[in-house]
Amino acid sequence: GASGVIIGDTIYYAGGARPNFGFPASSFFRKGYINPENPADIIWEGVSEPLALGYRMGATTFGDQAIWIGGSDNTYNFDALAYDGSGVVNPLDRIGIYEPNTGEWSEIFGFIPAIMDLRGVAELGNGEYLLAGGMLADQEVTDQLLKISISDLTSTEPLVVNTEELVTLFPNPVKEQLWLDLTRANINSAHWTLLDATGKIVKMGEIDFASGSPLSVGSLLAGQYWLRLEWAGGGQLLPLVKT
């Protein structure tokens, strides 16, 4: 349940669960110094840090800072029930911030929707990030895609959060014709690549969304695929089921 990032030659790794009865949440903060001549040679040090407490947080970087997004302050099983028997665990609307240059921790609340069970954060660049899926309050597993724009983590204004899906595929599962809606991404055309479950390219091409034409997938075998879309300044990878 811990998570971390690499900045330069150092791993910053925070939170998780301790191997005691009830798997209590950990506030241990680790630094791993990587030998650039031998990446398998890592020297670790760690300290107890109250602000490093967190379970299944998303970790990424903002500038030269390490940041942890969401998560919970108690550990839980897959159904969001606490290991210690205290009941349902709910997520935090927290961002934890570590500044490697000063060694200082800080945290802010209320800048993001409360979310936990994040296994990663997609960094788009220019202070933009995507959070896909996770768990909301009251044991709700979500398919939401949050786009977060950060300009300053010392601001008192909430982050800009886009809770709308950037890309919509329909129908999915699909049998013959696949329609795409990228109006929320504000683009007119994109390059598309269809990959099978192993990552092998099956088909590719260009699509003009202004024409309103679908993609024909009737010749594909039934199974799981991935549709990769790429356009100027962005892109998206989407799961697709062919029936």
GROMACS elastic network, one bead per residue, 0.5 to 0.9 nm:
[ bonds ]
;  ai    aj funct       b0    kb
    1    15     6  0.71291   500
    1    17     6  0.60949   500
    1    25     6  0.88531   500
    1    54     6  0.82351   500
    1    55     6  0.51876   500
    1    57     6  0.76697   500
    1    75     6  0.81207   500
    1   117     6  0.86568   500
    1   119     6  0.89144   500
    2    13     6  0.68764   500
    2    14     6  0.56657   500
    2    17     6  0.71553   500
    2    26     6  0.84387   500
    2    54     6  0.75129   500
    2    55     6  0.61417   500
    2    56     6  0.60772   500
    2    57     6  0.72475   500
    3    12     6  0.84160   500
    3    13     6  0.55976   500
    3    14     6  0.57719   500
    3    15     6  0.68552   500
    3    16     6  0.73050   500
    3    55     6  0.82941   500
    3    56     6  0.69620   500
    3    57     6  0.64736   500
    3    58     6  0.68416   500
    3    59     6  0.59838   500
    3    68     6  0.80765   500
    3   119     6  0.81969   500
    3   120     6  0.85299   500
    4    11     6  0.68948   500
    4    12     6  0.52746   500
    4    14     6  0.60895   500
    4    15     6  0.88468   500
    4    57     6  0.89515   500
    4    58     6  0.81784   500
    4    59     6  0.54245   500
    4    60     6  0.73364   500
    4    66     6  0.80509   500
    4    67     6  0.85939   500
    4    68     6  0.79101   500
    5    10     6  0.83786   500
    5    11     6  0.57443   500
    5    12     6  0.54635   500
    5    13     6  0.66799   500
    5    59     6  0.63038   500
    5    60     6  0.60018   500
    5    61     6  0.72048   500
    5    66     6  0.68195   500
    5    67     6  0.85384   500
    6     9     6  0.68934   500
    6    10     6  0.55498   500
    6    12     6  0.62263   500
    6    13     6  0.87233   500
    6    32     6  0.89708   500
    6    60     6  0.87474   500
    6    61     6  0.86019   500
    6    66     6  0.84138   500
    7    10     6  0.55260   500
    7    11     6  0.65590   500
    7    12     6  0.77101   500
    7    61     6  0.80476   500
    7    64     6  0.73876   500
    7    65     6  0.83004   500
    7    66     6  0.77924   500
    7   100     6  0.87461   500
    8    11     6  0.82995   500
    8    34     6  0.89580   500
    9    32     6  0.83249   500
    9    33     6  0.60912   500
    9    34     6  0.52062   500
    9    35     6  0.73307   500
    9    36     6  0.69322   500
   10    31     6  0.65710   500
   10    32     6  0.54409   500
   10    34     6  0.58323   500
   10    42     6  0.88671   500
   11    30     6  0.78023   500
   11    31     6  0.54593   500
   11    33     6  0.65385   500
   11    34     6  0.75472   500
   11    44     6  0.89676   500
   12    29     6  0.75007   500
   12    30     6  0.59876   500
   12    32     6  0.67150   500
   12    66     6  0.74154   500
   12    98     6  0.88755   500
   12   100     6  0.89941   500
   13    28     6  0.85619   500
   13    29     6  0.59867   500
   13    30     6  0.50988   500
   13    31     6  0.63997   500
   13    32     6  0.80803   500
   13    52     6  0.88101   500
   13    59     6  0.89081   500
   14    26     6  0.81791   500
   14    27     6  0.71488   500
   14    28     6  0.62206   500
   14    30     6  0.63138   500
   14    31     6  0.88965   500
   14    49     6  0.89900   500
   14    52     6  0.54264   500
   14    53     6  0.71642   500
   14    54     6  0.74671   500
   14    55     6  0.88809   500
   14    68     6  0.84800   500
   15    25     6  0.70313   500
   15    26     6  0.50366   500
   15    27     6  0.52504   500
   15    28     6  0.58988   500
   15    29     6  0.67061   500
   15    52     6  0.55047   500
   15    55     6  0.58823   500
   15    56     6  0.80794   500
   15    57     6  0.81706   500
   16    24     6  0.86430   500
   16    25     6  0.58945   500
   16    26     6  0.52677   500
   16    27     6  0.76557   500
   16    28     6  0.81702   500
   16    53     6  0.75384   500
   16    54     6  0.61421   500
   16    56     6  0.68145   500
   16    57     6  0.86307   500
   16    75     6  0.79478   500
   17    20     6  0.85254   500
   17    23     6  0.55103   500
   17    24     6  0.56111   500
   17    26     6  0.50443   500
   17    27     6  0.86689   500
   17    54     6  0.84694   500
   17    55     6  0.69059   500
   17    74     6  0.85981   500
   17    75     6  0.66379   500
   18    21     6  0.85830   500
   18    22     6  0.86936   500
   18    23     6  0.52352   500
   18    24     6  0.55148   500
   18    25     6  0.61577   500
   18    26     6  0.56502   500
   19    22     6  0.81732   500
   19    23     6  0.54552   500
   19    24     6  0.76469   500
   20    23     6  0.51198   500
   20    24     6  0.67126   500
   21    24     6  0.73517   500
   21    83     6  0.86296   500
   21    84     6  0.76619   500
   22    75     6  0.83053   500
   22    82     6  0.81687   500
   22    85     6  0.76936   500
   23    26     6  0.87293   500
   23    74     6  0.89501   500
   23    75     6  0.67473   500
   23    76     6  0.85899   500
   23    83     6  0.63621   500
   23    84     6  0.70787   500
   24    74     6  0.68345   500
   24    75     6  0.63631   500
   24    83     6  0.79153   500
   24    84     6  0.73710   500
   25    53     6  0.67363   500
   25    54     6  0.65903   500
   25    55     6  0.65338   500
   25    72     6  0.88348   500
   25    73     6  0.66040   500
   25    74     6  0.54393   500
   25    75     6  0.56808   500
   26    29     6  0.86555   500
   26    48     6  0.86566   500
   26    50     6  0.88834   500
   26    52     6  0.78537   500
   26    53     6  0.55898   500
   26    54     6  0.68730   500
   26    55     6  0.78374   500
   26    73     6  0.89066   500
   26    74     6  0.89325   500
   27    47     6  0.86490   500
   27    48     6  0.58622   500
   27    49     6  0.55133   500
   27    50     6  0.53981   500
   27    51     6  0.69507   500
   27    54     6  0.69621   500
   28    46     6  0.67701   500
   28    47     6  0.58253   500
   28    49     6  0.58301   500
   28    50     6  0.78510   500
   28    52     6  0.63778   500
   28    53     6  0.70870   500
   29    45     6  0.85280   500
   29    46     6  0.54541   500
   29    47     6  0.54526   500
   29    48     6  0.60766   500
   29    49     6  0.60883   500
   29    50     6  0.89668   500
   29    52     6  0.59707   500
   29    53     6  0.84386   500
   30    44     6  0.68386   500
   30    45     6  0.57481   500
   30    47     6  0.66479   500
   30    48     6  0.88201   500
   31    43     6  0.81435   500
   31    44     6  0.56437   500
   31    45     6  0.54222   500
   31    46     6  0.61487   500
   31    47     6  0.89180   500
   32    42     6  0.57704   500
   32    43     6  0.54597   500
   32    45     6  0.65833   500
   32    46     6  0.86739   500
   33    41     6  0.83355   500
   33    42     6  0.53054   500
   33    43     6  0.50628   500
   33    44     6  0.63479   500
   33    45     6  0.84789   500
   34    37     6  0.86189   500
   34    38     6  0.76520   500
   34    39     6  0.56725   500
   34    40     6  0.74724   500
   34    41     6  0.61351   500
   34    43     6  0.67132   500
   34    44     6  0.89071   500
   35    38     6  0.52166   500
   35    39     6  0.54072   500
   35    40     6  0.75065   500
   35    41     6  0.55194   500
   35    42     6  0.61515   500
   35    43     6  0.81018   500
   36    39     6  0.56956   500
   36    41     6  0.84913   500
   37    41     6  0.84936   500
   38    41     6  0.55357   500
   38    42     6  0.84886   500
   39    42     6  0.69201   500
   48    52     6  0.80077   500
   49    52     6  0.53832   500
   49    53     6  0.73360   500
   49   105     6  0.85743   500
   50    53     6  0.57311   500
   51    54     6  0.82002   500
   51    96     6  0.69744   500
   51    97     6  0.86624   500
   51   105     6  0.66531   500
   51   106     6  0.71134   500
   51   107     6  0.73120   500
   52    68     6  0.87683   500
   52    96     6  0.73965   500
   52    98     6  0.89287   500
   52   105     6  0.81747   500
   53    72     6  0.85848   500
   53    73     6  0.65809   500
   53    74     6  0.89660   500
   54    57     6  0.63886   500
   54    68     6  0.86564   500
   54    70     6  0.83265   500
   54    71     6  0.59698   500
   54    72     6  0.55366   500
   54    73     6  0.51157   500
   54    74     6  0.73274   500
   54    75     6  0.84417   500
   55    70     6  0.87842   500
   55    71     6  0.53272   500
   55    72     6  0.52089   500
   55    73     6  0.62711   500
   55    74     6  0.66547   500
   55    75     6  0.60708   500
   55    76     6  0.85734   500
   55   116     6  0.79919   500
   55   117     6  0.78424   500
   56    70     6  0.80980   500
   56    71     6  0.50949   500
   56    72     6  0.70064   500
   56    75     6  0.84232   500
   56   116     6  0.63377   500
   56   118     6  0.58194   500
   56   119     6  0.67762   500
   57    68     6  0.59691   500
   57    69     6  0.55586   500
   57    70     6  0.53679   500
   57    72     6  0.72899   500
   57   115     6  0.87046   500
   57   116     6  0.62973   500
   57   117     6  0.65565   500
   57   118     6  0.56247   500
   57   119     6  0.72335   500
   57   120     6  0.81117   500
   58    67     6  0.83146   500
   58    68     6  0.55072   500
   58    70     6  0.65835   500
   58    71     6  0.70757   500
   58   116     6  0.80392   500
   58   117     6  0.79464   500
   58   118     6  0.50743   500
   58   119     6  0.59902   500
   58   120     6  0.51131   500
   58   121     6  0.57177   500
   58   131     6  0.82917   500
   59    66     6  0.73967   500
   59    67     6  0.58138   500
   59    69     6  0.62459   500
   59   118     6  0.86958   500
   59   119     6  0.84225   500
   59   120     6  0.64533   500
   59   121     6  0.63422   500
   60    65     6  0.86937   500
   60    66     6  0.61231   500
   60    67     6  0.55424   500
   60    68     6  0.65571   500
   60    69     6  0.81354   500
   60   120     6  0.79334   500
   60   121     6  0.62150   500
   60   122     6  0.81183   500
   60   123     6  0.74973   500
   60   129     6  0.89961   500
   61    64     6  0.67940   500
   61    65     6  0.55724   500
   61    67     6  0.55347   500
   61    68     6  0.83976   500
   61   123     6  0.83600   500
   62    65     6  0.52382   500
   62    66     6  0.64352   500
   62    67     6  0.67996   500
   62   127     6  0.68768   500
   62   150     6  0.81640   500
   62   153     6  0.86954   500
   63    66     6  0.82230   500
   63   127     6  0.83194   500
   64    99     6  0.72720   500
   64   100     6  0.74713   500
   64   101     6  0.83278   500
   65    97     6  0.67750   500
   65    98     6  0.57774   500
   65   100     6  0.65612   500
   65   101     6  0.85714   500
   66    96     6  0.83010   500
   66    97     6  0.59521   500
   66    98     6  0.51871   500
   66    99     6  0.66732   500
   66   100     6  0.77040   500
   67    95     6  0.65923   500
   67    96     6  0.54652   500
   67    98     6  0.62593   500
   67    99     6  0.88502   500
   68    71     6  0.82802   500
   68    94     6  0.80720   500
   68    95     6  0.55010   500
   68    97     6  0.65682   500
   68    98     6  0.86381   500
   69    92     6  0.85762   500
   69    93     6  0.78431   500
   69    94     6  0.60994   500
   69    96     6  0.65763   500
   69   112     6  0.84245   500
   69   115     6  0.82956   500
   69   116     6  0.83847   500
   69   118     6  0.83827   500
   69   121     6  0.86030   500
   70    91     6  0.66309   500
   70    92     6  0.51373   500
   70    93     6  0.54763   500
   70    94     6  0.51223   500
   70    95     6  0.62610   500
   70    96     6  0.84448   500
   70   112     6  0.79713   500
   70   113     6  0.82569   500
   70   114     6  0.62395   500
   70   115     6  0.52365   500
   70   116     6  0.54056   500
   70   117     6  0.83185   500
   70   118     6  0.77539   500
   71    74     6  0.89140   500
   71    90     6  0.87421   500
   71    91     6  0.56459   500
   71    92     6  0.57677   500
   71    93     6  0.81021   500
   71    94     6  0.78107   500
   71   114     6  0.81408   500
   71   115     6  0.62152   500
   71   117     6  0.61376   500
   71   118     6  0.69997   500
   72    75     6  0.71486   500
   72    76     6  0.89314   500
   72    89     6  0.72900   500
   72    90     6  0.66149   500
   72    92     6  0.54703   500
   72    94     6  0.89813   500
   72   115     6  0.81752   500
   72   116     6  0.61061   500
   72   117     6  0.82172   500
   73    89     6  0.83491   500
   73    90     6  0.85944   500
   73    91     6  0.78791   500
   73    92     6  0.75761   500
   74    82     6  0.68651   500
   74    83     6  0.83820   500
   74    84     6  0.86397   500
   74    89     6  0.66708   500
   74    90     6  0.85791   500
   75    80     6  0.83331   500
   75    81     6  0.82851   500
   75    82     6  0.56885   500
   75    83     6  0.61076   500
   75    84     6  0.78916   500
   75    89     6  0.75737   500
   76    79     6  0.74388   500
   76    80     6  0.51354   500
   76    81     6  0.51269   500
   76    83     6  0.50887   500
   76    84     6  0.80915   500
   76    88     6  0.81113   500
   76    89     6  0.66812   500
   77    80     6  0.54059   500
   77    81     6  0.56147   500
   77    82     6  0.63834   500
   77    83     6  0.63423   500
   78    81     6  0.74673   500
   79    82     6  0.87221   500
   79    88     6  0.84405   500
   79   139     6  0.64960   500
   80    83     6  0.89300   500
   80    87     6  0.83526   500
   80    88     6  0.57395   500
   80    89     6  0.55715   500
   80    90     6  0.76628   500
   80   135     6  0.83300   500
   80   138     6  0.81042   500
   80   139     6  0.55352   500
   80   140     6  0.87203   500
   81    84     6  0.86212   500
   81    85     6  0.73495   500
   81    86     6  0.77844   500
   81    87     6  0.54065   500
   81    89     6  0.59391   500
   81   139     6  0.80688   500
   82    85     6  0.54113   500
   82    86     6  0.57942   500
   82    87     6  0.54892   500
   82    88     6  0.60090   500
   82    89     6  0.58851   500
   83    86     6  0.76584   500
   83    87     6  0.84671   500
   84    87     6  0.81123   500
   85    88     6  0.87328   500
   86    89     6  0.82281   500
   88   137     6  0.87161   500
   88   138     6  0.68143   500
   88   139     6  0.71135   500
   89   137     6  0.77602   500
   89   138     6  0.76492   500
   89   139     6  0.77465   500
   90   114     6  0.82826   500
   90   115     6  0.81562   500
   90   116     6  0.77933   500
   90   135     6  0.84973   500
   90   136     6  0.70258   500
   90   138     6  0.64780   500
   90   139     6  0.75312   500
   91    94     6  0.88590   500
   91   114     6  0.53078   500
   91   116     6  0.50048   500
   91   117     6  0.83782   500
   91   135     6  0.74926   500
   91   136     6  0.63030   500
   91   137     6  0.61145   500
   92    95     6  0.86984   500
   92   109     6  0.80886   500
   92   110     6  0.88218   500
   92   112     6  0.89778   500
   92   113     6  0.80919   500
   92   115     6  0.60823   500
   92   116     6  0.69688   500
   93   108     6  0.84291   500
   93   109     6  0.55534   500
   93   110     6  0.54013   500
   93   111     6  0.68215   500
   93   112     6  0.54366   500
   93   113     6  0.54462   500
   93   115     6  0.65644   500
   93   116     6  0.88757   500
   94   107     6  0.68919   500
   94   108     6  0.57593   500
   94   110     6  0.66275   500
   94   111     6  0.72513   500
   94   112     6  0.70671   500
   94   113     6  0.86128   500
   94   114     6  0.73396   500
   94   115     6  0.88493   500
   95   106     6  0.85791   500
   95   107     6  0.56011   500
   95   108     6  0.54180   500
   95   109     6  0.65067   500
   95   110     6  0.87525   500
   95   111     6  0.77635   500
   95   112     6  0.80211   500
   96   105     6  0.73507   500
   96   106     6  0.60748   500
   96   108     6  0.67192   500
   96   109     6  0.88902   500
   97   104     6  0.82890   500
   97   105     6  0.56418   500
   97   106     6  0.51882   500
   97   107     6  0.57339   500
   97   108     6  0.82413   500
   97   153     6  0.85264   500
   98   102     6  0.86911   500
   98   103     6  0.69091   500
   98   104     6  0.59040   500
   98   106     6  0.66383   500
   98   107     6  0.87159   500
   99   102     6  0.57000   500
   99   103     6  0.55025   500
   99   104     6  0.54419   500
   99   105     6  0.65138   500
   99   106     6  0.85517   500
  100   104     6  0.72917   500
  101   104     6  0.81759   500
  102   105     6  0.89102   500
  108   111     6  0.70816   500
  108   153     6  0.81633   500
  108   154     6  0.85450   500
  109   112     6  0.75668   500
  110   113     6  0.71003   500
  110   114     6  0.80423   500
  110   158     6  0.68400   500
  110   159     6  0.88570   500
  111   156     6  0.86773   500
  111   157     6  0.74672   500
  111   159     6  0.52322   500
  111   160     6  0.83846   500
  111   161     6  0.88250   500
  112   115     6  0.82846   500
  112   148     6  0.80493   500
  112   158     6  0.71475   500
  112   159     6  0.65221   500
  112   160     6  0.84122   500
  112   161     6  0.71630   500
  113   136     6  0.87617   500
  113   146     6  0.89852   500
  113   161     6  0.83591   500
  114   135     6  0.88513   500
  114   136     6  0.66155   500
  114   137     6  0.76266   500
  115   118     6  0.76410   500
  115   133     6  0.89720   500
  115   134     6  0.65358   500
  115   135     6  0.57488   500
  115   136     6  0.51140   500
  115   137     6  0.75797   500
  116   119     6  0.89971   500
  116   134     6  0.57151   500
  116   135     6  0.52021   500
  116   136     6  0.65797   500
  116   137     6  0.87308   500
  117   133     6  0.83549   500
  117   135     6  0.56850   500
  117   136     6  0.87233   500
  118   121     6  0.75806   500
  118   131     6  0.75933   500
  118   132     6  0.77897   500
  118   133     6  0.73084   500
  118   134     6  0.51733   500
  118   135     6  0.77936   500
  119   134     6  0.79532   500
  120   131     6  0.75889   500
  120   132     6  0.83661   500
  121   129     6  0.67523   500
  121   130     6  0.61275   500
  121   131     6  0.56281   500
  121   132     6  0.78126   500
  122   128     6  0.86868   500
  122   129     6  0.55341   500
  122   130     6  0.50440   500
  122   131     6  0.66781   500
  122   132     6  0.83691   500
  123   126     6  0.87458   500
  123   127     6  0.78089   500
  123   128     6  0.62876   500
  123   130     6  0.65773   500
  124   127     6  0.74076   500
  124   128     6  0.53148   500
  124   129     6  0.54874   500
  124   130     6  0.74096   500
  124   234     6  0.76621   500
  125   128     6  0.55218   500
  125   129     6  0.73893   500
  126   129     6  0.88708   500
  126   149     6  0.82570   500
  126   150     6  0.83609   500
  126   151     6  0.85042   500
  127   148     6  0.80448   500
  127   149     6  0.55591   500
  127   151     6  0.62319   500
  128   147     6  0.69535   500
  128   148     6  0.56116   500
  128   150     6  0.63414   500
  128   151     6  0.88318   500
  129   146     6  0.80716   500
  129   147     6  0.57009   500
  129   148     6  0.51594   500
  129   149     6  0.65076   500
  129   150     6  0.82665   500
  130   145     6  0.67629   500
  130   146     6  0.55531   500
  130   148     6  0.62958   500
  131   134     6  0.80959   500
  131   144     6  0.81500   500
  131   145     6  0.57832   500
  131   146     6  0.50470   500
  131   147     6  0.65695   500
  131   148     6  0.78858   500
  132   142     6  0.85483   500
  132   143     6  0.69949   500
  132   144     6  0.62200   500
  132   146     6  0.64998   500
  132   147     6  0.88460   500
  133   141     6  0.72878   500
  133   142     6  0.51792   500
  133   144     6  0.54339   500
  133   145     6  0.63877   500
  133   146     6  0.85190   500
  134   140     6  0.86547   500
  134   141     6  0.60655   500
  134   142     6  0.57947   500
  134   143     6  0.74710   500
  134   144     6  0.81516   500
  135   138     6  0.86620   500
  135   139     6  0.66487   500
  135   140     6  0.55409   500
  135   142     6  0.56958   500
  135   143     6  0.89088   500
  136   139     6  0.64842   500
  136   140     6  0.51507   500
  136   141     6  0.63326   500
  136   142     6  0.67291   500
  137   140     6  0.60217   500
  137   141     6  0.87749   500
  142   145     6  0.87577   500
  144   163     6  0.68229   500
  144   164     6  0.76987   500
  144   165     6  0.71390   500
  145   162     6  0.80773   500
  145   163     6  0.60523   500
  145   164     6  0.68309   500
  145   165     6  0.57709   500
  145   166     6  0.78952   500
  146   161     6  0.63555   500
  146   162     6  0.55935   500
  146   164     6  0.72287   500
  146   165     6  0.78191   500
  147   160     6  0.79446   500
  147   161     6  0.54787   500
  147   163     6  0.65954   500
  147   164     6  0.82775   500
  147   165     6  0.88713   500
  147   166     6  0.88181   500
  148   159     6  0.66250   500
  148   160     6  0.57112   500
  148   162     6  0.65862   500
  148   163     6  0.89100   500
  149   159     6  0.61867   500
  149   160     6  0.52766   500
  149   161     6  0.66597   500
  149   162     6  0.86635   500
  150   153     6  0.69633   500
  150   159     6  0.60333   500
  150   160     6  0.72103   500
  151   155     6  0.84258   500
  151   159     6  0.81692   500
  152   155     6  0.55845   500
  152   159     6  0.88308   500
  153   156     6  0.83391   500
  153   159     6  0.87255   500
  154   157     6  0.88799   500
  155   158     6  0.78173   500
  155   159     6  0.88843   500
  157   160     6  0.89783   500
  158   161     6  0.85557   500
  162   165     6  0.81802   500
  162   166     6  0.89553   500
  163   166     6  0.88904   500
  164   167     6  0.88589   500
  164   184     6  0.77224   500
  165   168     6  0.67823   500
  165   184     6  0.74610   500
  165   185     6  0.87982   500
  166   181     6  0.84944   500
  166   182     6  0.63422   500
  166   183     6  0.78977   500
  166   184     6  0.53855   500
  166   185     6  0.53582   500
  166   236     6  0.83521   500
  167   180     6  0.72583   500
  167   181     6  0.59435   500
  167   182     6  0.50315   500
  167   183     6  0.79539   500
  167   184     6  0.71807   500
  167   185     6  0.71617   500
  167   236     6  0.76167   500
  167   238     6  0.83743   500
  168   179     6  0.82741   500
  168   180     6  0.58431   500
  168   181     6  0.51008   500
  168   182     6  0.66787   500
  169   172     6  0.63304   500
  169   178     6  0.69282   500
  169   179     6  0.58634   500
  169   181     6  0.65871   500
  169   238     6  0.84693   500
  169   240     6  0.83095   500
  170   173     6  0.77867   500
  170   174     6  0.73441   500
  170   177     6  0.87395   500
  170   178     6  0.60268   500
  170   179     6  0.53544   500
  170   180     6  0.66469   500
  170   181     6  0.84060   500
  171   174     6  0.52075   500
  171   175     6  0.82824   500
  171   177     6  0.80694   500
  171   178     6  0.63457   500
  171   179     6  0.70794   500
  172   175     6  0.85367   500
  172   178     6  0.78654   500
  172   239     6  0.88670   500
  172   240     6  0.62988   500
  172   241     6  0.61577   500
  172   242     6  0.77255   500
  173   240     6  0.65849   500
  173   242     6  0.56257   500
  173   243     6  0.63550   500
  174   177     6  0.68433   500
  174   178     6  0.64230   500
  174   217     6  0.79799   500
  174   218     6  0.86432   500
  174   240     6  0.78030   500
  174   241     6  0.63419   500
  174   242     6  0.51151   500
  174   243     6  0.59832   500
  175   178     6  0.80587   500
  175   217     6  0.70759   500
  175   218     6  0.60223   500
  175   220     6  0.89157   500
  175   222     6  0.84610   500
  175   241     6  0.87399   500
  175   242     6  0.58451   500
  175   243     6  0.51955   500
  176   215     6  0.84781   500
  176   216     6  0.60164   500
  176   217     6  0.52867   500
  176   219     6  0.79411   500
  176   220     6  0.89075   500
  176   242     6  0.84894   500
  176   243     6  0.87279   500
  177   214     6  0.58995   500
  177   215     6  0.57233   500
  177   217     6  0.59958   500
  177   218     6  0.69151   500
  178   214     6  0.53414   500
  178   215     6  0.50130   500
  178   216     6  0.63710   500
  178   217     6  0.69381   500
  179   212     6  0.81404   500
  179   213     6  0.74410   500
  179   215     6  0.64475   500
  180   209     6  0.77279   500
  180   212     6  0.84965   500
  180   213     6  0.87853   500
  180   214     6  0.70316   500
  180   215     6  0.81904   500
  181   184     6  0.78192   500
  181   185     6  0.88604   500
  181   209     6  0.75587   500
  182   185     6  0.52180   500
  182   186     6  0.67098   500
  182   187     6  0.66727   500
  182   188     6  0.79890   500
  182   189     6  0.89260   500
  182   209     6  0.75828   500
  183   186     6  0.50389   500
  183   187     6  0.65044   500
  183   188     6  0.79018   500
  183   209     6  0.83976   500
  184   187     6  0.80574   500
  185   234     6  0.88596   500
  187   190     6  0.77493   500
  187   209     6  0.79333   500
  187   231     6  0.77884   500
  187   232     6  0.86259   500
  188   207     6  0.85871   500
  188   208     6  0.60820   500
  188   209     6  0.52277   500
  188   210     6  0.59613   500
  189   206     6  0.72891   500
  189   207     6  0.55568   500
  189   209     6  0.55210   500
  189   210     6  0.76230   500
  189   231     6  0.71158   500
  190   205     6  0.87051   500
  190   206     6  0.58878   500
  190   207     6  0.55741   500
  190   208     6  0.68674   500
  190   209     6  0.80718   500
  190   229     6  0.63171   500
  190   230     6  0.55810   500
  190   232     6  0.80407   500
  190   235     6  0.85783   500
  191   204     6  0.75709   500
  191   205     6  0.58840   500
  191   207     6  0.63431   500
  191   228     6  0.81981   500
  191   229     6  0.57659   500
  191   230     6  0.51985   500
  191   231     6  0.64055   500
  192   203     6  0.83495   500
  192   204     6  0.54703   500
  192   205     6  0.54424   500
  192   206     6  0.59313   500
  192   207     6  0.70910   500
  192   227     6  0.68815   500
  192   228     6  0.55944   500
  192   230     6  0.64259   500
  192   231     6  0.89700   500
  193   201     6  0.68807   500
  193   202     6  0.76333   500
  193   203     6  0.59284   500
  193   205     6  0.66301   500
  193   206     6  0.87958   500
  193   226     6  0.82017   500
  193   227     6  0.58670   500
  193   228     6  0.50764   500
  193   229     6  0.66060   500
  193   230     6  0.85507   500
  194   199     6  0.89283   500
  194   200     6  0.84267   500
  194   201     6  0.59062   500
  194   202     6  0.54948   500
  194   203     6  0.51051   500
  194   204     6  0.59433   500
  194   205     6  0.89986   500
  194   225     6  0.69487   500
  194   226     6  0.58248   500
  194   228     6  0.63050   500
  194   229     6  0.88956   500
  195   198     6  0.75805   500
  195   199     6  0.52547   500
  195   200     6  0.52249   500
  195   202     6  0.53399   500
  195   203     6  0.72405   500
  195   204     6  0.88192   500
  195   225     6  0.56443   500
  195   226     6  0.50764   500
  195   227     6  0.63975   500
  195   228     6  0.77198   500
  196   199     6  0.53394   500
  196   200     6  0.54504   500
  196   201     6  0.65963   500
  196   202     6  0.65211   500
  196   223     6  0.81633   500
  196   224     6  0.65741   500
  196   226     6  0.62608   500
  196   227     6  0.89106   500
  197   200     6  0.74536   500
  197   223     6  0.79868   500
  197   224     6  0.56527   500
  197   225     6  0.53204   500
  197   226     6  0.70371   500
  198   225     6  0.86744   500
  199   202     6  0.89664   500
  199   225     6  0.84295   500
  199   226     6  0.79040   500
  201   204     6  0.76186   500
  202   220     6  0.87550   500
  207   210     6  0.89440   500
  207   211     6  0.85602   500
  207   213     6  0.80569   500
  207   214     6  0.86556   500
  207   215     6  0.82823   500
  208   211     6  0.57040   500
  208   212     6  0.73589   500
  208   213     6  0.76212   500
  209   212     6  0.54061   500
  209   213     6  0.71810   500
  209   214     6  0.89311   500
  210   213     6  0.82667   500
  216   219     6  0.78248   500
  217   220     6  0.56288   500
  217   221     6  0.89456   500
  217   242     6  0.78694   500
  218   221     6  0.81878   500
  218   242     6  0.84908   500
  220   223     6  0.85082   500
  220   242     6  0.73043   500
  220   243     6  0.89375   500
  221   242     6  0.71164   500
  221   243     6  0.78114   500
  222   241     6  0.75092   500
  223   240     6  0.85288   500
  223   241     6  0.58424   500
  223   242     6  0.52524   500
  223   243     6  0.66448   500
  224   239     6  0.74077   500
  224   240     6  0.60368   500
  224   242     6  0.64193   500
  225   238     6  0.85552   500
  225   239     6  0.60785   500
  225   241     6  0.60305   500
  225   242     6  0.73646   500
  226   237     6  0.66746   500
  226   238     6  0.55707   500
  226   240     6  0.55215   500
  226   241     6  0.83808   500
  227   236     6  0.81198   500
  227   237     6  0.57681   500
  227   238     6  0.51436   500
  227   239     6  0.63709   500
  227   240     6  0.66552   500
  228   235     6  0.74265   500
  228   236     6  0.58677   500
  228   238     6  0.63817   500
  228   239     6  0.88961   500
  229   234     6  0.85344   500
  229   235     6  0.52467   500
  229   236     6  0.51514   500
  229   237     6  0.63285   500
  229   238     6  0.82130   500
  230   233     6  0.83363   500
  230   234     6  0.61879   500
  230   236     6  0.66337   500
  230   237     6  0.87814   500
  231   234     6  0.54064   500
  231   235     6  0.57358   500
  231   236     6  0.89558   500
  232   235     6  0.79879   500
